[in-house]
Amino acid sequence: GRSHMWLPGFLEQRSADADKLTTAVGKLRAAARWSDRHLGKHITVLVDPPAPRFAALAVITLCATVPALELVPFASSIPMGTVVLFGIAILVRDGRVMALAWLAFVVSVGAIWSFWP
């Protein structure tokens, strides 16, 4: 719910060489252009408040399942992939991605149920 970006103090005090940063920005520019063209203000009701709070509850629920899923190799990748979708949806404020994240949440819960020891 913050209106500005927050970072822990040890990250705020970090620095990087300008050359390395310029190289990284150049490599990411194509992905950023694609993202700007295709992601954004779609189905905003799924990303406007209070929807991100419900997404946060879904993420917490998925994260709570991860320790037990570590018993099955790569099983924790299922909920973590869904967490990534929720993060992208909130970051770019695109309801289509949020809808995809909720669909993945339902599929993840079903998959977790089948893996649960």
N, C-alpha and C positions, 0 to 999 in steps of 0.2 A: 503494500500500500504506500510505499514511498514515492515522492514526486521527483526524486533525483537518484542518481546511481550512488550506491554506498559500497565501499571496499574497506576491508580491515586495514589498519595502519601499516602493517608490514608490506602490504601490496601497494598502498598509496605511495610509499617511499621508494619503490623500485623504479629503475630507469632502463632504457634500451638505447642501443646505438641507432642513430638516424638512418644509416645505410641498411641495417637489418630491418628496420621498420618500413622503409620505402620498398624493399624487396618483398616483404610480406604483404603489404598493401597491394602491390602490383599483381601478386599471385591470386589474391582474394577478390580483385575487382570484377572478374567475370561472374563469379558466384553472386556477388552483391548486385550486379546488374540484373541477373536472372531473378533473384529474390525480389528486387524492387518492382519488376514487371509483373510477377505472378502472385505475390503475397501481399496482403494488406487488408483493407476495409471490406471484408466479406462476412456476412452473417454476424454482425457485430454484437448481437444479443448474447452470443456464446462467449464473448471475450470481455464484455463490459461488466463492471461490478454488479452484483456480487459473484459472478461466474468464476473468476479466478480463485476465489476462496474454496469453492467446491472442487475445482481442479487440484488445489493444494491438498485437500482431504484425500482425494484419489491418489495423489502421489505419495502421501504418508502411508496410506493403506498398502500400496504396492511395495514401498520400501520396507515395511514391516514383514513382508513375506520373504524377503531376500535371504536372511540368514538360514532359514530352513531349506530354501531351494538350493543352497550351496552344496547340499549333499548329492544332488543330481548334476552332473557336469553340464555347464552352459544353460541350465534351466533359469538362472537369474537374469539371463539376457532378455527373456520375454518381458518381465515387468520393467526392466531398465530401458528397453526400447520404447515402451509406452511413456515412461517418464520423460524421455527425450522429446517425444511428440508434444506432450503437454508444455514443456519448456519452450519449444519453438512456437507453439500456438500463442502463448502468452507474450513472448518476445516480439513477434511480428504482428500481433493482434489480428489474427486471421481466424474467423469462425469456421472456415472449411477445415483448417488444420485441427482446430479444437474438436470438431465433429469426428474427424479421423482419430484423434486421440481418445475420445470417449468410446468409439467403436473398438479400438485396440484395447482399451481398459476392459471392456466386456469380454473380448477374446482372451485377454490375459488372465482374468479371473477364472474363466473356464479352463484354461490350460493349467493354471496353478492348482485348481481343484483336482485335475487329473494326475498331477505330479505329487500332490501332497502325500507325505509318508503315512 
